Amino acid sequence: MTPPQASPPGTPASGETLPAVSLRLETLKKRADFQRAARARRVAMTGFILQMYKRPDGDAQGMRVGYTCSKKVGNAVARNRAKRRLREAARLVLTHQGRDGVDYVLIGRRDHTATLPFDKLRADLETALRKLHGPAR
């Protein structure tokens, strides 16, 4: 009996496909970026609040995403869990429905972000994006 052959590094295993682009979103890190988003459009959903700031045309290279949870969400474990869930939902939804030149900030909500079923969280993010982007052109 011979062991299965391993595929060479950098090639997908049988049945797997590599993504065409990186699924990692650029993250907001500066306080000023979060403050600009706080003054922009927003929509509140059951599990989170989504803020959207359209950057000026000269700075329209790609989309960026920020995540935040205050101490009202809970202790450090609860806040980290909420942010992990927001990051995954954003990765799944924003890579397809996000727009270049826009900053998005997802804010976790007490008692909801960490406990809401993930399918509902993801559907809420899709709904929030439709509301903020307006009717399709």
Backbone bond lengths (Angstrom), bond angles and torsions (degrees), N, CA, C in turn:
res aa  C-N    CA-C-N  psi(-1)  N-CA   C-N-CA  omega(-1)  CA-C   N-CA-C  phi
1 M - - - 1.452 - - 1.524 108.38 -
2 T 1.311 117.04 128.92 1.462 121.16 -179.12 1.518 110.08 -105.93
3 P 1.328 117.08 145.22 1.463 119.65 179.30 1.528 110.46 -71.73
4 P 1.337 117.32 155.64 1.467 119.53 178.27 1.521 110.61 -65.25
5 Q 1.318 114.76 148.21 1.462 120.50 179.68 1.520 110.10 -78.30
6 A 1.314 116.00 133.32 1.465 120.77 176.19 1.519 108.73 -82.71
7 S 1.320 115.51 143.19 1.463 118.71 177.77 1.526 108.66 -77.54
8 P 1.334 116.92 149.44 1.473 119.80 179.54 1.529 111.24 -60.50
9 P 1.325 117.48 151.66 1.475 119.88 179.67 1.521 110.48 -58.84
10 G 1.351 114.94 140.04 1.459 120.50 177.42 1.510 113.86 90.89
11 T 1.348 117.52 -6.83 1.459 119.70 176.75 1.517 108.13 -110.59
12 P 1.334 117.08 145.78 1.464 119.01 -178.32 1.518 111.34 -72.07
13 A 1.323 116.06 147.16 1.452 120.71 174.18 1.519 108.38 -69.72
14 S 1.328 116.80 167.04 1.464 119.48 -177.35 1.525 110.55 -58.27
15 G 1.331 116.19 133.49 1.455 121.52 178.64 1.525 114.20 86.44
16 E 1.314 118.70 -10.15 1.461 121.43 -179.41 1.521 109.51 -101.96
17 T 1.306 115.79 149.12 1.459 119.95 174.11 1.513 108.44 -126.48
18 L 1.301 115.29 143.28 1.454 120.28 177.30 1.516 109.17 -83.33
19 P 1.355 117.81 142.22 1.469 119.16 177.73 1.520 110.30 -66.77
20 A 1.333 115.67 148.66 1.458 120.91 -179.94 1.520 111.15 -68.91
21 V 1.329 116.48 -32.29 1.457 121.00 178.89 1.519 108.37 -132.33
22 S 1.290 115.50 164.33 1.455 119.96 177.27 1.520 110.08 -66.46
23 L 1.313 117.35 138.89 1.457 121.00 179.62 1.521 111.37 -92.09
24 R 1.314 117.09 7.08 1.450 120.91 179.69 1.532 108.77 -86.07
25 L 1.326 115.64 128.55 1.458 120.79 179.97 1.520 109.80 -91.22
26 E 1.331 116.20 146.57 1.469 119.84 175.69 1.521 108.13 -71.48
27 T 1.328 116.44 133.44 1.454 122.14 -173.55 1.523 111.36 -102.11
28 L 1.335 115.49 139.31 1.469 120.78 173.17 1.521 108.16 -72.23
29 K 1.327 116.42 137.07 1.455 119.81 -179.40 1.530 112.87 -127.58
30 K 1.331 117.38 -23.91 1.460 121.01 -175.00 1.522 111.28 -91.27
31 R 1.315 115.54 139.54 1.457 122.11 -178.81 1.529 111.45 -58.15
32 A 1.324 116.79 -38.28 1.465 121.05 -178.76 1.531 111.34 -60.72
33 D 1.332 117.28 -36.43 1.467 120.53 178.01 1.526 111.05 -65.29
34 F 1.328 116.80 -41.09 1.460 121.09 177.63 1.533 110.53 -65.62
35 Q 1.325 116.78 -38.35 1.463 120.04 -179.81 1.528 111.69 -68.40
36 R 1.333 117.31 -38.56 1.467 120.02 175.82 1.526 110.47 -61.65
37 A 1.318 116.72 -42.69 1.471 120.72 179.09 1.530 110.87 -65.30
38 A 1.329 117.65 -33.11 1.462 121.29 -179.51 1.531 111.39 -66.19
39 R 1.339 117.02 -27.08 1.465 120.74 179.65 1.527 112.00 -90.00
40 A 1.321 117.67 -3.64 1.463 121.82 -175.89 1.524 111.01 -96.76
41 R 1.314 116.07 -165.69 1.469 121.55 -177.96 1.519 110.42 -67.33
42 R 1.344 115.12 149.07 1.462 119.88 179.12 1.507 109.52 -150.78
43 V 1.325 114.58 158.58 1.455 121.30 174.57 1.535 107.35 -142.80
44 A 1.325 115.91 135.36 1.461 121.25 -179.75 1.519 109.67 -99.86
45 M 1.301 115.81 129.37 1.456 122.49 176.83 1.532 107.82 -118.06
46 T 1.316 116.56 176.25 1.463 120.65 -177.92 1.524 112.02 -58.88
47 G 1.325 117.35 -46.12 1.454 120.73 -172.38 1.511 115.94 -95.41
48 F 1.332 118.42 -11.29 1.464 120.31 -175.25 1.516 109.68 -166.73
49 I 1.321 115.02 172.90 1.466 122.43 170.58 1.529 105.52 -117.67
50 L 1.324 116.51 133.70 1.459 121.39 178.77 1.518 108.69 -112.19
51 Q 1.332 116.24 125.26 1.465 122.12 175.78 1.526 107.50 -111.27
52 M 1.341 116.43 144.52 1.454 120.95 -178.26 1.521 109.58 -134.51
53 Y 1.322 116.15 124.12 1.469 121.51 178.14 1.523 108.20 -121.66
54 K 1.344 116.32 119.46 1.459 120.78 176.85 1.517 107.86 -85.91
55 R 1.332 115.76 116.84 1.467 120.58 -178.60 1.521 110.90 -72.33
56 P 1.333 117.29 155.87 1.473 120.39 176.81 1.532 110.39 -58.71
57 D 1.328 116.45 156.39 1.467 121.40 -175.04 1.522 113.53 -56.06
58 G 1.304 118.56 -34.86 1.459 121.00 -178.99 1.520 113.09 -67.29
59 D 1.336 117.23 -15.97 1.460 121.56 -176.70 1.530 110.36 -119.57
60 A 1.328 117.75 32.61 1.459 121.27 -172.73 1.525 113.34 -95.24
61 Q 1.315 117.92 41.43 1.457 121.08 179.91 1.523 110.31 -94.94
62 G 1.309 117.74 99.89 1.457 122.65 175.96 1.520 112.89 74.45
63 M 1.318 114.53 172.22 1.468 120.12 177.65 1.521 108.70 -105.00
64 R 1.330 114.75 153.86 1.465 120.53 178.02 1.522 108.48 -129.75
65 V 1.334 116.04 151.84 1.454 121.24 -176.91 1.525 109.14 -133.19
66 G 1.335 115.51 138.95 1.464 121.38 175.29 1.519 109.29 -123.63
67 Y 1.312 115.96 151.46 1.460 121.98 -179.28 1.516 107.97 -130.53
68 T 1.325 116.57 138.28 1.453 119.21 177.74 1.520 110.29 -150.26
69 C 1.309 114.95 145.68 1.463 122.69 175.32 1.523 106.71 -141.84
70 S 1.317 117.35 126.83 1.455 120.11 -179.96 1.529 109.77 -81.72
71 K 1.306 116.50 175.32 1.465 120.73 179.36 1.523 111.73 -68.32
72 K 1.343 117.17 -13.76 1.462 120.29 175.84 1.529 111.09 -64.83
73 V 1.338 116.80 -26.10 1.459 121.15 179.98 1.527 110.38 -66.38
74 G 1.319 117.13 -31.21 1.458 120.81 179.24 1.511 111.06 145.42
75 N 1.321 114.46 -163.16 1.466 118.91 179.67 1.533 109.79 -73.61
76 A 1.317 117.02 -177.46 1.460 121.41 -174.95 1.529 111.52 -59.96
77 V 1.314 117.69 -37.55 1.459 121.18 179.77 1.528 110.27 -63.44
78 A 1.328 117.62 -45.78 1.462 121.71 179.97 1.527 111.14 -65.89
79 R 1.334 117.49 -40.66 1.470 120.61 179.44 1.523 110.73 -65.09
80 N 1.329 117.19 -43.35 1.460 120.50 179.98 1.528 111.20 -65.42
81 R 1.322 116.76 -39.62 1.467 120.00 177.43 1.529 110.56 -62.36
82 A 1.326 116.25 -44.70 1.464 120.72 179.56 1.532 110.38 -61.57
83 K 1.328 117.74 -44.13 1.462 120.67 -179.60 1.525 111.96 -67.32
84 R 1.330 117.81 -36.29 1.468 120.65 176.38 1.524 110.72 -61.49
85 R 1.323 116.33 -42.11 1.465 120.86 179.95 1.533 110.25 -66.87
86 L 1.336 116.88 -40.72 1.468 120.21 177.98 1.528 110.87 -64.86
87 R 1.337 117.02 -40.96 1.467 120.71 178.97 1.530 111.47 -61.31
88 E 1.319 116.52 -43.84 1.460 119.76 -179.02 1.528 111.04 -67.71
89 A 1.315 118.06 -42.80 1.464 120.76 177.57 1.527 110.21 -61.29
90 A 1.331 117.14 -42.68 1.465 121.08 179.13 1.523 110.35 -64.06
91 R 1.315 117.64 -41.21 1.467 121.01 179.75 1.535 110.37 -61.07
92 L 1.313 116.50 -41.46 1.466 120.47 -177.75 1.529 113.15 -74.42
93 V 1.327 117.07 -34.86 1.466 120.31 -173.50 1.528 112.16 -98.05
94 L 1.318 118.21 -47.72 1.471 120.43 -174.08 1.519 113.18 -67.73
95 T 1.324 118.30 -27.39 1.467 119.03 178.60 1.521 111.06 -63.49
96 H 1.350 117.41 -23.64 1.457 121.22 -179.97 1.528 112.52 -103.94
97 Q 1.340 117.76 -35.54 1.454 120.52 -172.59 1.521 114.18 -111.32
98 G 1.318 117.90 -5.91 1.458 120.64 178.53 1.521 110.92 -74.35
99 R 1.312 115.93 162.24 1.462 121.13 -178.60 1.520 110.89 -120.75
100 D 1.332 115.69 146.78 1.460 121.11 176.52 1.519 110.03 -66.49
101 G 1.325 115.78 147.99 1.453 120.77 177.86 1.508 114.06 78.98
102 V 1.334 116.98 15.53 1.461 121.34 -177.35 1.519 109.73 -124.82
103 D 1.332 116.20 139.64 1.466 122.46 172.15 1.522 107.88 -103.43
104 Y 1.327 116.79 131.48 1.458 122.36 176.28 1.522 108.07 -115.53
105 V 1.327 116.68 139.45 1.469 121.31 173.83 1.519 107.63 -126.19
106 L 1.323 115.87 125.32 1.459 122.62 177.11 1.523 107.92 -104.26
107 I 1.323 116.34 124.91 1.461 122.34 -178.46 1.520 108.47 -113.16
108 G 1.328 116.13 122.62 1.457 120.85 179.42 1.520 112.02 -71.22
109 R 1.343 115.63 150.09 1.460 121.13 -179.91 1.520 110.51 -115.89
110 R 1.317 114.66 144.17 1.455 121.97 -179.25 1.533 111.00 -59.11
111 D 1.306 116.45 135.99 1.463 124.78 174.93 1.524 114.88 64.57
112 H 1.327 119.28 4.18 1.461 118.95 -178.24 1.519 113.54 -124.57
113 T 1.313 118.53 -45.46 1.461 120.81 -173.67 1.525 111.62 -59.85
114 A 1.315 116.91 -43.27 1.458 120.05 -176.11 1.525 113.05 -81.26
115 T 1.342 118.52 -18.58 1.460 120.05 -174.35 1.523 114.23 -110.54
116 L 1.303 118.22 -17.51 1.461 121.85 -179.69 1.530 109.03 -63.97
117 P 1.343 118.78 137.75 1.468 119.34 176.38 1.527 110.37 -55.76
118 F 1.338 115.82 140.28 1.453 119.93 -173.23 1.524 112.05 -61.36
119 D 1.324 118.31 -36.57 1.466 120.72 178.60 1.526 110.82 -61.03
120 K 1.321 116.88 -39.02 1.463 122.05 178.20 1.530 110.28 -67.93
121 L 1.337 117.07 -41.05 1.463 121.75 178.32 1.524 110.14 -60.47
122 R 1.320 116.23 -44.47 1.458 121.22 -179.74 1.534 110.93 -66.60
123 A 1.325 116.93 -42.96 1.469 120.55 178.51 1.526 110.86 -63.85
124 D 1.332 116.97 -38.41 1.460 120.68 177.55 1.528 111.06 -63.27
125 L 1.332 117.21 -38.04 1.463 120.05 178.84 1.524 110.46 -66.04
126 E 1.320 117.56 -40.88 1.461 120.46 177.19 1.534 111.17 -62.56
127 T 1.332 116.08 -41.80 1.463 121.03 178.42 1.530 110.84 -64.44
128 A 1.322 116.57 -44.12 1.466 121.09 -179.97 1.527 110.90 -61.54
129 L 1.324 117.22 -40.74 1.468 120.43 178.62 1.523 111.22 -64.84
130 R 1.327 117.28 -40.37 1.463 119.60 177.38 1.523 110.87 -62.31
131 K 1.324 116.64 -39.62 1.479 120.03 179.51 1.526 111.21 -66.31
132 L 1.327 117.35 -43.04 1.461 120.64 -177.09 1.532 112.49 -73.70
133 H 1.322 117.19 -37.80 1.461 119.97 -178.55 1.513 112.63 -76.65
134 G 1.314 116.89 -20.64 1.454 120.09 179.83 1.509 111.73 81.36
135 P 1.321 116.82 -173.94 1.472 119.69 -178.62 1.509 111.71 -64.76
136 A 1.319 115.61 145.12 1.480 121.26 179.22 1.521 109.33 -67.56
137 R 1.324 115.35 143.49 1.466 120.39 -179.52 1.493 110.57 -102.01
